[in-house]
């Protein structure tokens, strides 16, 4: 029974972390230009005359990350390899 509770607790923790990660993604602002196909951070030299946009929206519209300024990506925001080890009985 103790293993079952540890398993349920693990699932709850993973779901909570996933929800927090996705909420944070929606609030990240990146910058796009009228003619480019990449998104940038605000200080990037290629972001002159740019428009701000939410990261997830930029990606869904087909924009890709700039190779010069390396803006955040969805893959970097999701916590990789979460490993929860239940207690040994």
PDB file of N, CA, C and O in Angstrom:
ATOM      1  N   UNK A   1       0.819  -1.194   0.000  1.00  0.00           N
ATOM      2  CA  UNK A   1       0.000   0.000   0.000  1.00  0.00           C
ATOM      3  C   UNK A   1       0.864   1.259   0.000  1.00  0.00           C
ATOM      4  O   UNK A   1       0.510   2.266  -0.614  1.00  0.00           O
ATOM      5  N   UNK A   2       2.001   1.192   0.695  1.00  0.00           N
ATOM      6  CA  UNK A   2       2.896   2.337   0.758  1.00  0.00           C
ATOM      7  C   UNK A   2       3.459   2.657  -0.631  1.00  0.00           C
ATOM      8  O   UNK A   2       3.623   3.827  -0.975  1.00  0.00           O
ATOM      9  N   UNK A   3       3.751   1.639  -1.418  1.00  0.00           N
ATOM     10  CA  UNK A   3       4.245   1.838  -2.788  1.00  0.00           C
ATOM     11  C   UNK A   3       3.190   2.541  -3.629  1.00  0.00           C
ATOM     12  O   UNK A   3       3.511   3.406  -4.445  1.00  0.00           O
ATOM     13  N   UNK A   4       1.940   2.170  -3.429  1.00  0.00           N
ATOM     14  CA  UNK A   4       0.845   2.789  -4.177  1.00  0.00           C
ATOM     15  C   UNK A   4       0.768   4.280  -3.881  1.00  0.00           C
ATOM     16  O   UNK A   4       0.615   5.082  -4.803  1.00  0.00           O
ATOM     17  N   UNK A   5       0.871   4.666  -2.608  1.00  0.00           N
ATOM     18  CA  UNK A   5       0.827   6.080  -2.236  1.00  0.00           C
ATOM     19  C   UNK A   5       2.021   6.842  -2.806  1.00  0.00           C
ATOM     20  O   UNK A   5       1.885   7.984  -3.246  1.00  0.00           O
ATOM     21  N   UNK A   6       3.182   6.209  -2.796  1.00  0.00           N
ATOM     22  CA  UNK A   6       4.367   6.844  -3.398  1.00  0.00           C
ATOM     23  C   UNK A   6       4.164   7.053  -4.894  1.00  0.00           C
ATOM     24  O   UNK A   6       4.552   8.087  -5.440  1.00  0.00           O
ATOM     25  N   UNK A   7       3.567   6.090  -5.544  1.00  0.00           N
ATOM     26  CA  UNK A   7       3.296   6.196  -6.980  1.00  0.00           C
ATOM     27  C   UNK A   7       2.323   7.340  -7.259  1.00  0.00           C
ATOM     28  O   UNK A   7       2.559   8.145  -8.160  1.00  0.00           O
ATOM     29  N   UNK A   8       1.244   7.418  -6.501  1.00  0.00           N
ATOM     30  CA  UNK A   8       0.249   8.484  -6.675  1.00  0.00           C
ATOM     31  C   UNK A   8       0.882   9.850  -6.424  1.00  0.00           C
ATOM     32  O   UNK A   8       0.642  10.794  -7.177  1.00  0.00           O
ATOM     33  N   UNK A   9       1.681   9.957  -5.381  1.00  0.00           N
ATOM     34  CA  UNK A   9       2.364  11.215  -5.073  1.00  0.00           C
ATOM     35  C   UNK A   9       3.305  11.611  -6.206  1.00  0.00           C
ATOM     36  O   UNK A   9       3.384  12.785  -6.566  1.00  0.00           O
ATOM     37  N   UNK A  10       4.006  10.650  -6.762  1.00  0.00           N
ATOM     38  CA  UNK A  10       4.903  10.912  -7.887  1.00  0.00           C
ATOM     39  C   UNK A  10       4.133  11.460  -9.080  1.00  0.00           C
ATOM     40  O   UNK A  10       4.571  12.425  -9.707  1.00  0.00           O
ATOM     41  N   UNK A  11       3.011  10.868  -9.396  1.00  0.00           N
ATOM     42  CA  UNK A  11       2.180  11.321 -10.521  1.00  0.00           C
ATOM     43  C   UNK A  11       1.692  12.747 -10.274  1.00  0.00           C
ATOM     44  O   UNK A  11       1.714  13.573 -11.186  1.00  0.00           O
ATOM     45  N   UNK A  12       1.262  13.036  -9.079  1.00  0.00           N
ATOM     46  CA  UNK A  12       0.782  14.386  -8.747  1.00  0.00           C
ATOM     47  C   UNK A  12       1.899  15.410  -8.902  1.00  0.00           C
ATOM     48  O   UNK A  12       1.672  16.494  -9.439  1.00  0.00           O
ATOM     49  N   UNK A  13       3.095  15.084  -8.441  1.00  0.00           N
ATOM     50  CA  UNK A  13       4.232  16.005  -8.553  1.00  0.00           C
ATOM     51  C   UNK A  13       4.574  16.256 -10.017  1.00  0.00           C
ATOM     52  O   UNK A  13       4.785  17.402 -10.413  1.00  0.00           O
ATOM     53  N   UNK A  14       4.629  15.217 -10.811  1.00  0.00           N
ATOM     54  CA  UNK A  14       4.960  15.366 -12.241  1.00  0.00           C
ATOM     55  C   UNK A  14       3.903  16.204 -12.947  1.00  0.00           C
ATOM     56  O   UNK A  14       4.246  17.067 -13.755  1.00  0.00           O
ATOM     57  N   UNK A  15       2.637  15.969 -12.663  1.00  0.00           N
ATOM     58  CA  UNK A  15       1.566  16.755 -13.295  1.00  0.00           C
ATOM     59  C   UNK A  15       1.648  18.220 -12.881  1.00  0.00           C
ATOM     60  O   UNK A  15       1.450  19.109 -13.709  1.00  0.00           O
ATOM     61  N   UNK A  16       1.937  18.477 -11.616  1.00  0.00           N
ATOM     62  CA  UNK A  16       2.054  19.855 -11.144  1.00  0.00           C
ATOM     63  C   UNK A  16       3.210  20.567 -11.824  1.00  0.00           C
ATOM     64  O   UNK A  16       3.062  21.714 -12.246  1.00  0.00           O
ATOM     65  N   UNK A  17       4.344  19.921 -11.937  1.00  0.00           N
ATOM     66  CA  UNK A  17       5.507  20.518 -12.596  1.00  0.00           C
ATOM     67  C   UNK A  17       5.199  20.785 -14.068  1.00  0.00           C
ATOM     68  O   UNK A  17       5.592  21.822 -14.601  1.00  0.00           O
ATOM     69  N   UNK A  18       4.507  19.872 -14.722  1.00  0.00           N
ATOM     70  CA  UNK A  18       4.152  20.063 -16.136  1.00  0.00           C
ATOM     71  C   UNK A  18       3.247  21.264 -16.324  1.00  0.00           C
ATOM     72  O   UNK A  18       3.442  22.045 -17.255  1.00  0.00           O
ATOM     73  N   UNK A  19       2.266  21.422 -15.462  1.00  0.00           N
ATOM     74  CA  UNK A  19       1.348  22.557 -15.561  1.00  0.00           C
ATOM     75  C   UNK A  19       2.095  23.865 -15.336  1.00  0.00           C
ATOM     76  O   UNK A  19       1.857  24.841 -16.048  1.00  0.00           O
ATOM     77  N   UNK A  20       2.987  23.899 -14.362  1.00  0.00           N
ATOM     78  CA  UNK A  20       3.772  25.108 -14.110  1.00  0.00           C
ATOM     79  C   UNK A  20       4.653  25.418 -15.308  1.00  0.00           C
ATOM     80  O   UNK A  20       4.766  26.581 -15.696  1.00  0.00           O
ATOM     81  N   UNK A  21       5.279  24.416 -15.901  1.00  0.00           N
ATOM     82  CA  UNK A  21       6.145  24.630 -17.060  1.00  0.00           C
ATOM     83  C   UNK A  21       5.365  25.221 -18.221  1.00  0.00           C
ATOM     84  O   UNK A  21       5.831  26.166 -18.857  1.00  0.00           O
ATOM     85  N   UNK A  22       4.189  24.684 -18.508  1.00  0.00           N
ATOM     86  CA  UNK A  22       3.406  25.194 -19.626  1.00  0.00           C
ATOM     87  C   UNK A  22       2.883  26.595 -19.355  1.00  0.00           C
ATOM     88  O   UNK A  22       2.760  27.387 -20.290  1.00  0.00           O
ATOM     89  N   UNK A  23       2.574  26.924 -18.123  1.00  0.00           N
ATOM     90  CA  UNK A  23       2.124  28.278 -17.798  1.00  0.00           C
ATOM     91  C   UNK A  23       3.243  29.282 -18.017  1.00  0.00           C
ATOM     92  O   UNK A  23       3.000  30.382 -18.514  1.00  0.00           O
ATOM     93  N   UNK A  24       4.478  28.914 -17.650  1.00  0.00           N
ATOM     94  CA  UNK A  24       5.615  29.808 -17.839  1.00  0.00           C
ATOM     95  C   UNK A  24       5.901  30.046 -19.316  1.00  0.00           C
ATOM     96  O   UNK A  24       6.290  31.150 -19.696  1.00  0.00           O
ATOM     97  N   UNK A  25       5.716  29.027 -20.157  1.00  0.00           N
ATOM     98  CA  UNK A  25       5.981  29.159 -21.586  1.00  0.00           C
ATOM     99  C   UNK A  25       5.122  30.245 -22.220  1.00  0.00           C
ATOM    100  O   UNK A  25       5.592  30.998 -23.073  1.00  0.00           O
ATOM    101  N   UNK A  26       3.880  30.322 -21.807  1.00  0.00           N
ATOM    102  CA  UNK A  26       2.965  31.268 -22.424  1.00  0.00           C
ATOM    103  C   UNK A  26       3.326  32.710 -22.124  1.00  0.00           C
ATOM    104  O   UNK A  26       2.896  33.609 -22.846  1.00  0.00           O
ATOM    105  N   UNK A  27       4.095  32.952 -21.094  1.00  0.00           N
ATOM    106  CA  UNK A  27       4.412  34.305 -20.700  1.00  0.00           C
ATOM    107  C   UNK A  27       5.750  34.793 -21.239  1.00  0.00           C
ATOM    108  O   UNK A  27       6.092  35.959 -21.043  1.00  0.00           O
ATOM    109  N   UNK A  28       6.502  33.956 -21.899  1.00  0.00           N
ATOM    110  CA  UNK A  28       7.800  34.365 -22.421  1.00  0.00           C
ATOM    111  C   UNK A  28       7.593  35.151 -23.711  1.00  0.00           C
ATOM    112  O   UNK A  28       6.940  34.687 -24.646  1.00  0.00           O
ATOM    113  N   UNK A  29       8.164  36.346 -23.737  1.00  0.00           N
ATOM    114  CA  UNK A  29       8.023  37.229 -24.888  1.00  0.00           C
ATOM    115  C   UNK A  29       9.280  37.148 -25.740  1.00  0.00           C
ATOM    116  O   UNK A  29      10.395  37.235 -25.225  1.00  0.00           O
ATOM    117  N   UNK A  30       9.099  36.982 -27.034  1.00  0.00           N
ATOM    118  CA  UNK A  30      10.188  37.019 -28.005  1.00  0.00           C
ATOM    119  C   UNK A  30       9.840  38.072 -29.045  1.00  0.00           C
ATOM    120  O   UNK A  30       8.762  38.664 -28.994  1.00  0.00           O
ATOM    121  N   UNK A  31      10.736  38.307 -29.981  1.00  0.00           N
ATOM    122  CA  UNK A  31      10.547  39.380 -30.948  1.00  0.00           C
ATOM    123  C   UNK A  31      10.712  38.855 -32.368  1.00  0.00           C
ATOM    124  O   UNK A  31      11.607  38.059 -32.655  1.00  0.00           O
ATOM    125  N   UNK A  32       9.825  39.321 -33.254  1.00  0.00           N
ATOM    126  CA  UNK A  32       9.864  38.920 -34.663  1.00  0.00           C
ATOM    127  C   UNK A  32       9.896  40.171 -35.540  1.00  0.00           C
ATOM    128  O   UNK A  32       9.492  41.252 -35.113  1.00  0.00           O
ATOM    129  N   UNK A  33      10.378  40.008 -36.761  1.00  0.00           N
ATOM    130  CA  UNK A  33      10.384  41.116 -37.718  1.00  0.00           C
ATOM    131  C   UNK A  33       9.361  40.819 -38.810  1.00  0.00           C
ATOM    132  O   UNK A  33       8.866  39.697 -38.924  1.00  0.00           O
ATOM    133  N   UNK A  34       9.053  41.834 -39.610  1.00  0.00           N
ATOM    134  CA  UNK A  34       8.064  41.653 -40.686  1.00  0.00           C
ATOM    135  C   UNK A  34       8.546  40.665 -41.741  1.00  0.00           C
ATOM    136  O   UNK A  34       7.748  39.902 -42.287  1.00  0.00           O
ATOM    137  N   UNK A  35       9.834  40.673 -42.030  1.00  0.00           N
ATOM    138  CA  UNK A  35      10.329  39.889 -43.157  1.00  0.00           C
ATOM    139  C   UNK A  35      11.057  38.614 -42.767  1.00  0.00           C
ATOM    140  O   UNK A  35      11.267  37.751 -43.620  1.00  0.00           O
ATOM    141  N   UNK A  36      11.447  38.468 -41.515  1.00  0.00           N
ATOM    142  CA  UNK A  36      12.227  37.306 -41.109  1.00  0.00           C
ATOM    143  C   UNK A  36      11.393  36.096 -40.751  1.00  0.00           C
ATOM    144  O   UNK A  36      10.175  36.183 -40.595  1.00  0.00           O
ATOM    145  N   UNK A  37      12.072  34.960 -40.623  1.00  0.00           N
ATOM    146  CA  UNK A  37      11.397  33.726 -40.233  1.00  0.00           C
ATOM    147  C   UNK A  37      11.901  33.202 -38.890  1.00  0.00           C
ATOM    148  O   UNK A  37      11.641  32.056 -38.525  1.00  0.00           O
ATOM    149  N   UNK A  38      12.633  34.060 -38.152  1.00  0.00           N
ATOM    150  CA  UNK A  38      13.197  33.662 -36.864  1.00  0.00           C
ATOM    151  C   UNK A  38      12.700  34.577 -35.757  1.00  0.00           C
ATOM    152  O   UNK A  38      12.341  35.729 -36.003  1.00  0.00           O
ATOM    153  N   UNK A  39      12.681  34.057 -34.536  1.00  0.00           N
ATOM    154  CA  UNK A  39      12.334  34.897 -33.393  1.00  0.00           C
ATOM    155  C   UNK A  39      13.594  35.160 -32.573  1.00  0.00           C
ATOM    156  O   UNK A  39      14.542  34.375 -32.601  1.00  0.00           O
ATOM    157  N   UNK A  40      13.589  36.278 -31.840  1.00  0.00           N
ATOM    158  CA  UNK A  40      14.790  36.787 -31.186  1.00  0.00           C
ATOM    159  C   UNK A  40      14.502  37.224 -29.755  1.00  0.00           C
ATOM    160  O   UNK A  40      13.348  37.371 -29.353  1.00  0.00           O
ATOM    161  N   UNK A  41      15.595  37.434 -28.984  1.00  0.00           N
ATOM    162  CA  UNK A  41      15.475  38.134 -27.717  1.00  0.00           C
ATOM    163  C   UNK A  41      15.547  39.628 -28.023  1.00  0.00           C
ATOM    164  O   UNK A  41      16.002  40.019 -29.098  1.00  0.00           O
ATOM    165  N   UNK A  42      15.108  40.451 -27.101  1.00  0.00           N
ATOM    166  CA  UNK A  42      14.998  41.888 -27.356  1.00  0.00           C
ATOM    167  C   UNK A  42      16.336  42.536 -27.712  1.00  0.00           C
ATOM    168  O   UNK A  42      16.367  43.460 -28.525  1.00  0.00           O
ATOM    169  N   UNK A  43      17.424  42.081 -27.130  1.00  0.00           N
ATOM    170  CA  UNK A  43      18.720  42.713 -27.350  1.00  0.00           C
ATOM    171  C   UNK A  43      19.454  42.217 -28.604  1.00  0.00           C
ATOM    172  O   UNK A  43      20.570  42.664 -28.871  1.00  0.00           O
ATOM    173  N   UNK A  44      18.866  41.325 -29.358  1.00  0.00           N
ATOM    174  CA  UNK A  44      19.515  40.798 -30.561  1.00  0.00           C
ATOM    175  C   UNK A  44      19.665  41.890 -31.621  1.00  0.00           C
ATOM    176  O   UNK A  44      18.767  42.709 -31.815  1.00  0.00           O
ATOM    177  N   UNK A  45      20.792  41.891 -32.292  1.00  0.00           N
ATOM    178  CA  UNK A  45      21.031  42.894 -33.341  1.00  0.00           C
ATOM    179  C   UNK A  45      20.072  42.739 -34.516  1.00  0.00           C
ATOM    180  O   UNK A  45      19.850  43.696 -35.257  1.00  0.00           O
ATOM    181  N   UNK A  46      19.508  41.565 -34.696  1.00  0.00           N
ATOM    182  CA  UNK A  46      18.566  41.344 -35.794  1.00  0.00           C
ATOM    183  C   UNK A  46      17.125  41.662 -35.411  1.00  0.00           C
ATOM    184  O   UNK A  46      16.218  41.512 -36.229  1.00  0.00           O
ATOM    185  N   UNK A  47      16.911  42.097 -34.179  1.00  0.00           N
ATOM    186  CA  UNK A  47      15.550  42.373 -33.713  1.00  0.00           C
ATOM    187  C   UNK A  47      15.171  43.848 -33.851  1.00  0.00           C
ATOM    188  O   UNK A  47      14.212  44.298 -33.225  1.00  0.00           O
ATOM    189  N   UNK A  48      15.902  44.593 -34.650  1.00  0.00           N
ATOM    190  CA  UNK A  48      15.546  46.007 -34.870  1.00  0.00           C
ATOM    191  C   UNK A  48      14.195  46.084 -35.561  1.00  0.00           C
ATOM    192  O   UNK A  48      13.870  45.247 -36.403  1.00  0.00           O
ATOM    193  N   UNK A  49      13.413  47.086 -35.203  1.00  0.00           N
ATOM    194  CA  UNK A  49      12.069  47.272 -35.778  1.00  0.00           C
ATOM    195  C   UNK A  49      11.228  46.000 -35.654  1.00  0.00           C
ATOM    196  O   UNK A  49      10.526  45.610 -36.587  1.00  0.00           O
ATOM    197  N   UNK A  50      11.313  45.371 -34.500  1.00  0.00           N
ATOM    198  CA  UNK A  50      10.595  44.110 -34.301  1.00  0.00           C
ATOM    199  C   UNK A  50       9.309  44.309 -33.513  1.00  0.00           C
ATOM    200  O   UNK A  50       9.051  45.375 -32.955  1.00  0.00           O
ATOM    201  N   UNK A  51       8.521  43.255 -33.489  1.00  0.00           N
ATOM    202  CA  UNK A  51       7.251  43.222 -32.769  1.00  0.00           C
ATOM    203  C   UNK A  51       7.326  42.129 -31.717  1.00  0.00           C
ATOM    204  O   UNK A  51       7.844  41.045 -31.985  1.00  0.00           O
ATOM    205  N   UNK A  52       6.817  42.400 -30.528  1.00  0.00           N
ATOM    206  CA  UNK A  52       6.826  41.373 -29.485  1.00  0.00           C
ATOM    207  C   UNK A  52       5.695  40.376 -29.716  1.00  0.00           C
ATOM    208  O   UNK A  52       4.630  40.718 -30.230  1.00  0.00           O
ATOM    209  N   UNK A  53       5.959  39.143 -29.322  1.00  0.00           N
ATOM    210  CA  UNK A  53       5.003  38.059 -29.492  1.00  0.00           C
ATOM    211  C   UNK A  53       5.284  37.015 -28.411  1.00  0.00           C
ATOM    212  O   UNK A  53       6.412  36.913 -27.931  1.00  0.00           O
ATOM    213  N   UNK A  54       4.288  36.257 -28.033  1.00  0.00           N
ATOM    214  CA  UNK A  54       4.457  35.181 -27.053  1.00  0.00           C
ATOM    215  C   UNK A  54       5.180  34.019 -27.737  1.00  0.00           C
ATOM    216  O   UNK A  54       4.905  33.696 -28.892  1.00  0.00           O
ATOM    217  N   UNK A  55       6.098  33.403 -27.010  1.00  0.00           N
ATOM    218  CA  UNK A  55       6.922  32.323 -27.553  1.00  0.00           C
ATOM    219  C   UNK A  55       6.096  31.234 -28.236  1.00  0.00           C
ATOM    220  O   UNK A  55       6.397  30.855 -29.369  1.00  0.00           O
ATOM    221  N   UNK A  56       5.069  30.729 -27.570  1.00  0.00           N
ATOM    222  CA  UNK A  56       4.273  29.644 -28.157  1.00  0.00           C
ATOM    223  C   UNK A  56       3.572  30.087 -29.437  1.00  0.00           C
ATOM    224  O   UNK A  56       3.410  29.292 -30.363  1.00  0.00           O
ATOM    225  N   UNK A  57       3.159  31.335 -29.496  1.00  0.00           N
ATOM    226  CA  UNK A  57       2.516  31.858 -30.697  1.00  0.00           C
ATOM    227  C   UNK A  57       3.528  31.961 -31.834  1.00  0.00           C
ATOM    228  O   UNK A  57       3.216  31.627 -32.977  1.00  0.00           O
ATOM    229  N   UNK A  58       4.736  32.420 -31.523  1.00  0.00           N
ATOM    230  CA  UNK A  58       5.782  32.522 -32.543  1.00  0.00           C
ATOM    231  C   UNK A  58       6.082  31.151 -33.148  1.00  0.00           C
ATOM    232  O   UNK A  58       6.205  31.011 -34.365  1.00  0.00           O
ATOM    233  N   UNK A  59       6.195  30.157 -32.295  1.00  0.00           N
ATOM    234  CA  UNK A  59       6.489  28.806 -32.774  1.00  0.00           C
ATOM    235  C   UNK A  59       5.328  28.255 -33.593  1.00  0.00           C
ATOM    236  O   UNK A  59       5.545  27.641 -34.638  1.00  0.00           O
ATOM    237  N   UNK A  60       4.109  28.465 -33.134  1.00  0.00           N
ATOM    238  CA  UNK A  60       2.951  27.946 -33.875  1.00  0.00           C
ATOM    239  C   UNK A  60       2.780  28.657 -35.222  1.00  0.00           C
ATOM    240  O   UNK A  60       2.154  28.113 -36.132  1.00  0.00           O
ATOM    241  N   UNK A  61       3.332  29.866 -35.352  1.00  0.00           N
ATOM    242  CA  UNK A  61       3.282  30.584 -36.635  1.00  0.00           C
ATOM    243  C   UNK A  61       4.460  30.254 -37.530  1.00  0.00           C
ATOM    244  O   UNK A  61       4.631  30.873 -38.580  1.00  0.00           O
ATOM    245  N   UNK A  62       5.272  29.293 -37.132  1.00  0.00           N
ATOM    246  CA  UNK A  62       6.351  28.817 -37.991  1.00  0.00           C
ATOM    247  C   UNK A  62       7.700  29.486 -37.797  1.00  0.00           C
ATOM    248  O   UNK A  62       8.636  29.210 -38.547  1.00  0.00           O
ATOM    249  N   UNK A  63       7.819  30.355 -36.811  1.00  0.00           N
ATOM    250  CA  UNK A  63       9.108  30.999 -36.557  1.00  0.00           C
ATOM    251  C   UNK A  63      10.049  30.012 -35.879  1.00  0.00           C
ATOM    252  O   UNK A  63       9.613  29.149 -35.117  1.00  0.00           O
ATOM    253  N   UNK A  64      11.337  30.145 -36.162  1.00  0.00           N
ATOM    254  CA  UNK A  64      12.352  29.299 -35.553  1.00  0.00           C
ATOM    255  C   UNK A  64      13.326  30.194 -34.779  1.00  0.00           C
ATOM    256  O   UNK A  64      13.407  31.390 -35.056  1.00  0.00           O
ATOM    257  N   UNK A  65      14.068  29.633 -33.811  1.00  0.00           N
ATOM    258  CA  UNK A  65      14.958  30.471 -33.004  1.00  0.00           C
ATOM    259  C   UNK A  65      16.132  31.025 -33.812  1.00  0.00           C
ATOM    260  O   UNK A  65      16.665  30.358 -34.699  1.00  0.00           O
ATOM    261  N   UNK A  66      16.515  32.238 -33.492  1.00  0.00           N
ATOM    262  CA  UNK A  66      17.671  32.890 -34.101  1.00  0.00           C
ATOM    263  C   UNK A  66      18.938  32.152 -33.652  1.00  0.00           C
ATOM    264  O   UNK A  66      19.061  31.784 -32.484  1.00  0.00           O
ATOM    265  N   UNK A  67      19.874  31.939 -34.573  1.00  0.00           N
ATOM    266  CA  UNK A  67      21.107  31.252 -34.184  1.00  0.00           C
ATOM    267  C   UNK A  67      22.123  32.206 -33.563  1.00  0.00           C
ATOM    268  O   UNK A  67      23.098  31.763 -32.956  1.00  0.00           O
ATOM    269  N   UNK A  68      21.903  33.506 -33.710  1.00  0.00           N
ATOM    270  CA  UNK A  68      22.822  34.494 -33.141  1.00  0.00           C
ATOM    271  C   UNK A  68      22.534  34.747 -31.666  1.00  0.00           C
ATOM    272  O   UNK A  68      23.449  34.706 -30.844  1.00  0.00           O
ATOM    273  N   UNK A  69      21.272  35.009 -31.320  1.00  0.00           N
ATOM    274  CA  UNK A  69      20.943  35.365 -29.933  1.00  0.00           C
ATOM    275  C   UNK A  69      20.473  34.191 -29.088  1.00  0.00           C
ATOM    276  O   UNK A  69      20.358  34.326 -27.870  1.00  0.00           O
ATOM    277  N   UNK A  70      20.201  33.047 -29.698  1.00  0.00           N
ATOM    278  CA  UNK A  70      19.753  31.839 -28.987  1.00  0.00           C
ATOM    279  C   UNK A  70      18.620  32.106 -28.003  1.00  0.00           C
ATOM    280  O   UNK A  70      18.806  31.950 -26.797  1.00  0.00           O
ATOM    281  N   UNK A  71      17.444  32.507 -28.499  1.00  0.00           N
ATOM    282  CA  UNK A  71      16.305  32.732 -27.599  1.00  0.00           C
ATOM    283  C   UNK A  71      15.806  31.419 -27.006  1.00  0.00           C
ATOM    284  O   UNK A  71      16.176  30.347 -27.484  1.00  0.00           O
ATOM    285  N   UNK A  72      14.979  31.491 -25.982  1.00  0.00           N
ATOM    286  CA  UNK A  72      14.477  30.260 -25.364  1.00  0.00           C
ATOM    287  C   UNK A  72      13.639  29.440 -26.338  1.00  0.00           C
ATOM    288  O   UNK A  72      13.021  29.979 -27.257  1.00  0.00           O
ATOM    289  N   UNK A  73      13.630  28.143 -26.124  1.00  0.00           N
ATOM    290  CA  UNK A  73      12.813  27.237 -26.929  1.00  0.00           C
ATOM    291  C   UNK A  73      11.901  26.446 -26.001  1.00  0.00           C
ATOM    292  O   UNK A  73      12.125  26.395 -24.792  1.00  0.00           O
ATOM    293  N   UNK A  74      10.902  25.848 -26.558  1.00  0.00           N
ATOM    294  CA  UNK A  74       9.976  25.026 -25.766  1.00  0.00           C
ATOM    295  C   UNK A  74      10.740  23.879 -25.098  1.00  0.00           C
ATOM    296  O   UNK A  74      10.495  23.566 -23.933  1.00  0.00           O
ATOM    297  N   UNK A  75      11.652  23.261 -25.825  1.00  0.00           N
ATOM    298  CA  UNK A  75      12.393  22.121 -25.291  1.00  0.00           C
ATOM    299  C   UNK A  75      13.201  22.494 -24.052  1.00  0.00           C
ATOM    300  O   UNK A  75      13.329  21.682 -23.136  1.00  0.00           O
ATOM    301  N   UNK A  76      13.744  23.698 -24.008  1.00  0.00           N
ATOM    302  CA  UNK A  76      14.530  24.129 -22.854  1.00  0.00           C
ATOM    303  C   UNK A  76      13.657  24.391 -21.638  1.00  0.00           C
ATOM    304  O   UNK A  76      14.126  24.286 -20.505  1.00  0.00           O
ATOM    305  N   UNK A  77      12.405  24.727 -21.857  1.00  0.00           N
ATOM    306  CA  UNK A  77      11.536  25.086 -20.753  1.00  0.00           C
ATOM    307  C   UNK A  77      10.916  23.891 -20.054  1.00  0.00           C
ATOM    308  O   UNK A  77      10.628  23.953 -18.859  1.00  0.00           O
ATOM    309  N   UNK A  78      10.708  22.817 -20.772  1.00  0.00           N
ATOM    310  CA  UNK A  78      10.132  21.613 -20.172  1.00  0.00           C
ATOM    311  C   UNK A  78      11.240  20.913 -19.397  1.00  0.00           C
ATOM    312  O   UNK A  78      12.329  20.692 -19.926  1.00  0.00           O
ATOM    313  N   UNK A  79      10.968  20.574 -18.171  1.00  0.00           N
ATOM    314  CA  UNK A  79      11.986  19.973 -17.316  1.00  0.00           C
ATOM    315  C   UNK A  79      12.290  18.563 -17.812  1.00  0.00           C
ATOM    316  O   UNK A  79      11.426  17.689 -17.759  1.00  0.00           O
ATOM    317  N   UNK A  80      13.517  18.335 -18.294  1.00  0.00           N
ATOM    318  CA  UNK A  80      13.856  17.019 -18.840  1.00  0.00           C
ATOM    319  C   UNK A  80      14.202  15.999 -17.752  1.00  0.00           C
ATOM    320  O   UNK A  80      14.688  16.357 -16.680  1.00  0.00           O
ATOM    321  N   UNK A  81      13.951  14.759 -18.040  1.00  0.00           N
ATOM    322  CA  UNK A  81      14.389  13.639 -17.212  1.00  0.00           C
ATOM    323  C   UNK A  81      14.040  13.772 -15.739  1.00  0.00           C
ATOM    324  O   UNK A  81      14.908  13.653 -14.875  1.00  0.00           O
ATOM    325  N   UNK A  82      12.781  14.016 -15.460  1.00  0.00           N
ATOM    326  CA  UNK A  82      12.349  14.065 -14.065  1.00  0.00           C
ATOM    327  C   UNK A  82      12.390  12.639 -13.535  1.00  0.00           C
ATOM    328  O   UNK A  82      11.764  11.735 -14.089  1.00  0.00           O
ATOM    329  N   UNK A  83      13.122  12.461 -12.475  1.00  0.00           N
ATOM    330  CA  UNK A  83      13.230  11.135 -11.903  1.00  0.00           C
ATOM    331  C   UNK A  83      12.907  11.211 -10.420  1.00  0.00           C
ATOM    332  O   UNK A  83      13.626  11.837  -9.641  1.00  0.00           O
ATOM    333  N   UNK A  84      11.828  10.570 -10.052  1.00  0.00           N
ATOM    334  CA  UNK A  84      11.424  10.533  -8.650  1.00  0.00           C
ATOM    335  C   UNK A  84      11.617   9.098  -8.191  1.00  0.00           C
ATOM    336  O   UNK A  84      11.013   8.175  -8.739  1.00  0.00           O
ATOM    337  N   UNK A  85      12.452   8.917  -7.194  1.00  0.00           N
ATOM    338  CA  UNK A  85      12.748   7.576  -6.706  1.00  0.00           C
ATOM    339  C   UNK A  85      11.945   7.338  -5.432  1.00  0.00           C
ATOM    340  O   UNK A  85      12.149   8.032  -4.436  1.00  0.00           O
ATOM    341  N   UNK A  86      11.031   6.360  -5.451  1.00  0.00           N
ATOM    342  CA  UNK A  86      10.266   6.071  -4.235  1.00  0.00           C
ATOM    343  C   UNK A  86      11.164   5.478  -3.151  1.00  0.00           C
ATOM    344  O   UNK A  86      12.204   4.882  -3.430  1.00  0.00           O
ATOM    345  N   UNK A  87      10.734   5.660  -1.937  1.00  0.00           N
ATOM    346  CA  UNK A  87      11.506   5.128  -0.805  1.00  0.00           C
ATOM    347  C   UNK A  87      11.562   3.609  -0.871  1.00  0.00           C
ATOM    348  O   UNK A  87      10.622   2.948  -1.312  1.00  0.00           O
ATOM    349  N   UNK A  88      12.668   3.089  -0.427  1.00  0.00           N
ATOM    350  CA  UNK A  88      12.815   1.624  -0.326  1.00  0.00           C
ATOM    351  C   UNK A  88      12.044   1.142   0.904  1.00  0.00           C
ATOM    352  O   UNK A  88      12.123   1.729   1.983  1.00  0.00           O
ATOM    353  N   UNK A  89      11.310   0.074   0.708  1.00  0.00           N
ATOM    354  CA  UNK A  89      10.552  -0.472   1.838  1.00  0.00           C
ATOM    355  C   UNK A  89      11.362  -1.455   2.631  1.00  0.00           C
ATOM    356  O   UNK A  89      10.872  -2.007   3.616  1.00  0.00           O
TER     357      UNK A  89
END
